[in-house]
């Protein structure tokens, strides 16, 4: 194997066992090499995920569920009418699935608030992966996962209060409509206008409650988390909003709660791998803002997030030592953010041969390789 493959395979296996949230510093001197390393790391982590799933199937464990097709209806039913419970059985699961999000800081370099681009990229990627409908239903009717009492094995508990409210509203709506129809169609009841008024009032009240719930779901479908955060940052009172950061954090925490619920539905662990590149091309204050976002907004306890900072430390450290940076010592500042530093040595001769072979490839060869990689991902 080329040397770079050995390094990436070791890092991929480490990340499959590491407790989250974790921030990995992938240090290498060349930006082009960093992108190649990230591609290899992504491929090896997908292989490790497939290997664990195959091992669980050989052991006779339940297969993971997918929120596609019939699974979408099942997921909607569970999120709407059940409360997710984190059980010891779920905590012992070794099967893991990865959602890879590539964030290029250079694409948001012209933005006044680069850290907001990091948050919105995460929100839009999760929404695109699971679908807007699931996320909207969870925002309106979903419950945050909590730990099960004792050693119970039941992972979904019926929300009796929600079922009683919906059942009562539906029953009241049916009774109100029945009274209105009876007052309109029955000859003996046409002389009682009060009966029609009572039926109309009951059906209107119950129907309006159900309609408000449907409108809330449609509102979340139309206005995504990314758009809500963008509206907060675009506000003219942005500088004076004392509770702005708490609002953004609330959006992120709701997204993390949704990921925890989908873990229980899919019956496997979920990990969002946020790969951050292009920091070397940004201004020093932008670099400090991204690191601040990783530290304060996204590093929540038990968050299933893996940050991979693919950077050249010789360029990033001076940016952090500027007057607008976060510390006088850039290495200390970077060390407070990175929990798992991983320095890639100089390129060996096997890796150089593969890079040279890729450089000499024709355009058709590169396109065929990209198509094959996309088919493997699907």
C-alpha positions in Angstrom: 0.0 0.0 0.0 1.1 3.6 -0.5 2.2 5.3 2.7 -0.7 7.8 2.6 -3.1 4.9 2.5 -1.6 3.4 5.6 -1.9 6.7 7.5 -5.5 7.2 6.4 -6.5 3.6 7.2 -5.1 3.9 10.8 -6.9 7.3 11.3 -10.2 5.9 10.0 -10.1 3.0 12.4 -9.2 5.3 15.2 -12.2 7.6 14.4 -14.5 4.6 14.4 -13.7 4.0 18.1 -13.2 7.6 19.2 -15.8 9.2 21.5 -17.6 12.1 20.1 -17.4 15.0 19.7 -13.8 15.0 18.6 -11.8 17.4 16.5 -9.0 16.0 14.4 -6.1 18.1 13.2 -5.1 16.6 9.8 -1.7 18.3 9.3 0.1 18.3 5.9 2.1 20.9 4.1 0.3 20.7 0.7 -3.3 21.6 0.2 -3.7 19.3 -2.9 -2.4 16.5 -0.8 -4.8 17.3 2.0 -7.8 16.9 -0.4 -6.4 13.5 -1.6 -6.0 12.4 2.0 -9.5 13.4 2.8 -10.8 11.3 -0.1 -8.8 8.3 1.1 -10.0 8.8 4.7 -13.6 9.0 3.5 -13.3 5.8 1.5 -11.7 3.8 4.3 -14.3 5.0 6.8 -17.0 3.8 4.5 -15.3 0.4 4.2 -15.1 0.1 8.0 -18.8 0.9 8.3 -19.7 -1.8 5.7 -17.4 -4.3 7.5 -19.1 -3.7 10.8 -22.6 -4.0 9.2 -21.6 -7.3 7.6 -20.2 -8.6 10.9 -23.5 -7.8 12.7 -25.4 -9.6 10.0 -23.3 -12.7 10.5 -24.0 -12.5 14.2 -27.8 -12.5 13.5 -28.4 -9.0 14.8 -31.2 -6.9 13.4 -30.4 -5.2 10.1 -30.3 -1.3 10.1 -33.4 0.4 8.9 -33.4 3.1 6.3 -35.8 6.1 6.2 -36.6 5.5 2.5 -39.8 4.1 1.0 -41.8 2.1 3.6 -39.1 3.1 6.2 -40.1 6.8 5.7 -43.7 6.1 6.8 -42.4 4.1 9.8 -40.0 6.9 10.8 -42.7 9.5 10.5 -45.0 7.5 12.7 -42.4 6.9 15.4 -41.2 10.5 15.5 -44.8 11.8 15.7 -46.3 9.5 18.3 -43.4 7.9 20.2 -40.6 9.2 22.5 -37.1 7.8 21.7 -35.3 6.1 24.6 -31.6 5.6 24.8 -31.1 2.0 26.2 -27.9 0.2 27.2 -28.4 -2.1 24.1 -28.1 1.0 21.9 -25.0 2.2 23.6 -23.3 -1.1 23.0 -24.0 -1.1 19.3 -20.8 -1.2 17.1 -22.4 -0.7 13.7 -21.8 2.9 12.6 -22.8 5.0 9.6 -21.0 8.2 8.5 -22.5 11.3 6.9 -19.6 13.3 5.3 -19.9 17.0 4.9 -17.1 18.9 3.1 -16.9 22.6 4.1 -14.6 24.8 2.1 -13.9 27.9 4.0 -12.6 29.6 0.9 -16.1 29.6 -0.6 -17.4 31.7 2.4 -14.3 33.9 2.6 -16.2 36.9 1.4 -18.9 36.5 4.0 -18.8 38.7 7.1 -19.6 35.8 9.3 -17.7 32.8 8.1 -18.7 30.7 11.2 -22.3 31.0 10.1 -21.5 29.3 6.9 -20.1 26.4 8.8 -23.4 26.0 10.8 -25.6 26.4 7.8 -23.6 23.9 5.8 -24.1 21.3 8.6 -27.8 22.0 8.8 -28.4 21.9 5.1 -26.4 18.6 4.7 -28.4 16.8 7.4 -31.7 18.1 5.9 -30.7 16.9 2.4 -29.5 13.5 3.7 -32.6 12.6 5.7 -35.2 14.7 3.9 -37.1 17.9 4.8 -40.3 16.0 5.8 -38.7 14.0 8.6 -36.9 17.0 10.0 -40.0 19.1 9.9 -42.2 16.6 11.7 -39.5 16.2 14.4 -39.4 20.0 14.9 -43.2 20.1 15.4 -44.1 16.8 17.1 -40.8 15.1 18.0 -39.4 14.6 21.4 -35.7 14.8 22.5 -34.2 11.4 23.3 -33.7 10.6 26.9 -32.1 7.7 28.8 -34.3 4.8 29.6 -35.0 4.1 33.3 -33.2 1.0 34.6 -32.1 -1.6 32.1 -35.2 -1.5 29.9 -34.8 -2.6 26.3 -37.7 -0.7 24.8 -36.4 2.1 22.6 -39.7 3.8 21.7 -42.4 4.8 24.2 -45.9 5.9 23.2 -46.7 9.6 23.8 -50.0 9.2 25.5 -50.6 12.9 25.9 -50.1 13.6 22.2 -52.3 10.6 21.2 -55.1 11.7 23.6 -55.0 15.3 22.3 -55.1 14.3 18.7 -57.8 11.7 19.3 -59.9 14.2 21.3 -59.5 16.8 18.5 -60.5 14.3 15.8 -63.4 13.0 17.9 -64.6 16.6 18.5 -64.3 17.4 14.8 -66.3 14.3 13.9 -69.0 15.1 16.4 -69.2 18.8 15.2 -69.5 17.8 11.6 -72.1 15.2 12.5 -74.2 17.8 14.3 -73.9 20.2 11.4 -74.9 17.6 8.8 -77.8 16.4 11.0 -79.1 19.9 11.4 -78.9 20.5 7.7 -80.3 17.1 6.4 -82.7 15.9 9.1 -86.2 17.5 8.7 -87.0 17.3 12.4 -83.8 19.2 13.4 -83.9 22.0 10.9 -86.0 24.1 13.3 -83.1 24.1 15.8 -80.5 26.7 14.6 -78.7 26.4 17.9 -77.7 22.8 17.1 -76.1 23.9 13.9 -74.3 26.7 15.7 -72.9 24.4 18.4 -71.8 21.9 15.7 -70.1 24.6 13.7 -68.3 26.0 16.8 -67.1 22.5 17.9 -65.8 21.6 14.4 -64.2 25.0 13.9 -62.2 24.8 17.2 -61.1 21.2 16.8 -60.3 21.7 13.1 -58.3 24.8 13.7 -56.1 23.0 16.2 -55.4 20.2 13.7 -54.8 22.8 10.9 -52.3 24.7 13.0 -50.2 21.5 13.4 -50.3 20.9 9.7 -49.3 24.5 9.0 -46.4 24.3 11.4 -45.1 21.2 9.5 -45.5 23.0 6.2 -43.7 26.1 7.6 -40.7 24.0 8.6 -40.8 22.4 5.2 -40.6 25.8 3.5 -38.2 27.5 5.9 -35.1 25.4 6.6 -32.7 25.8 9.6 -30.2 27.3 7.2 -32.7 30.0 6.2 -33.6 30.8 9.8 -29.9 31.2 10.7 -29.3 33.4 7.6 -32.2 35.6 8.7 -30.7 36.0 12.1 -27.4 37.0 10.7 -28.9 39.3 8.1 -30.9 41.2 10.7 -30.0 44.9 11.1 -30.1 44.4 14.9 -27.5 41.6 14.7 -24.9 43.5 16.7 -27.3 44.2 19.5 -29.0 40.9 19.8 -27.8 39.5 23.1 -29.6 36.2 22.6 -28.4 35.7 19.1 -25.8 33.0 19.9 -28.3 31.2 22.1 -30.8 31.1 19.2 -28.3 29.6 16.8 -27.2 27.1 19.5 -30.9 26.1 20.0 -31.1 25.4 16.2 -28.0 23.2 16.4 -29.2 21.4 19.5 -32.5 20.6 17.9 -30.6 19.2 14.9 -28.4 17.0 17.2 -31.5 15.7 19.0 -32.9 14.7 15.6 -29.7 12.8 14.8 -30.0 11.0 18.1 -33.6 10.0 17.3 -32.6 8.8 13.9 -29.8 6.7 15.5 -32.5 4.8 17.4 -34.6 4.4 14.3 -31.8 3.1 12.1 -30.6 0.9 14.9 -27.0 2.0 14.5 -24.7 4.8 15.5 -24.6 7.9 13.3 -21.5 10.1 12.9 -21.4 13.4 11.0 -17.9 14.0 9.7 -17.4 17.7 9.0 -14.3 18.1 6.9 -13.0 21.7 7.0 -10.7 22.8 4.3 -9.4 26.1 2.7 -8.7 27.9 6.0 -5.2 28.9 4.7 -6.9 31.1 2.1 -8.9 33.1 4.6 -8.0 36.2 6.6 -6.8 35.7 10.2 -10.0 36.9 11.9 -12.0 34.4 9.7 -9.8 31.5 10.8 -10.3 32.5 14.5 -14.1 32.7 13.9 -14.3 29.1 12.5 -12.3 27.7 15.4 -14.6 29.7 17.8 -17.6 28.1 16.1 -16.2 24.6 16.5 -15.5 25.3 20.2 -18.7 27.1 21.3 -21.5 26.2 18.9 -20.9 22.6 17.8 -18.9 21.0 20.5 -22.0 20.0 22.6 -21.8 17.1 25.0 -22.5 13.7 23.4 -22.8 15.3 19.9 -22.2 12.8 17.1 -19.8 15.1 15.4 -16.3 14.5 14.1 -14.5 17.6 12.9 -11.5 17.2 10.6 -9.4 20.3 10.3 -7.3 19.7 7.1 -4.8 22.5 7.4 -1.2 23.4 7.0 -0.2 24.4 10.6 2.7 26.6 9.3 0.1 28.9 7.7 -2.7 28.7 10.3 -0.6 29.3 13.4 0.6 32.8 12.3 -3.0 33.7 11.5 -3.9 32.9 15.1 -1.1 35.1 16.4 -2.3 38.2 14.7 -3.8 41.0 16.8 -7.3 39.8 15.9 -6.5 36.2 16.7 -7.4 34.3 19.8 -4.1 34.0 21.6 -0.5 35.1 21.6 0.7 31.5 21.0 -1.0 30.1 17.9 0.0 26.5 18.7 -1.6 26.7 22.1 -4.8 28.1 20.6 -4.8 25.4 17.9 -4.2 22.8 20.6 -7.2 23.9 22.6 -9.4 23.2 19.6 -7.8 20.0 18.3 -8.2 17.0 20.5 -6.5 14.5 18.1 -3.6 15.9 16.1 -2.5 13.7 13.2 0.5 14.9 11.3 1.2 13.3 7.9 4.9 12.7 7.2 6.5 13.6 4.0 5.2 11.7 0.9 6.9 8.3 0.4 7.9 6.9 -3.0 4.8 4.8 -3.4 2.5 7.8 -2.7 4.6 9.8 -5.2 4.2 7.2 -7.9 0.5 7.1 -7.4 0.3 11.0 -7.5 2.4 11.0 -10.7 0.2 8.3 -12.3 -2.9 10.4 -11.4 -1.2 13.5 -12.9 -0.5 11.7 -16.2 -4.0 10.4 -16.4 -6.2 11.7 -19.2 -9.5 13.5 -18.7 -11.5 10.5 -19.6 -9.6 8.4 -17.0 -10.3 10.9 -14.3 -14.0 11.1 -15.2 -14.3 7.3 -15.2 -12.6 7.2 -11.8 -15.0 9.8 -10.4 -18.1 7.9 -11.7 -16.8 4.7 -10.2 -16.2 6.4 -6.8 -19.8 7.8 -6.9 -21.2 4.4 -7.6 -19.3 2.9 -4.7 -20.7 5.6 -2.4 -24.3 4.8 -3.4 
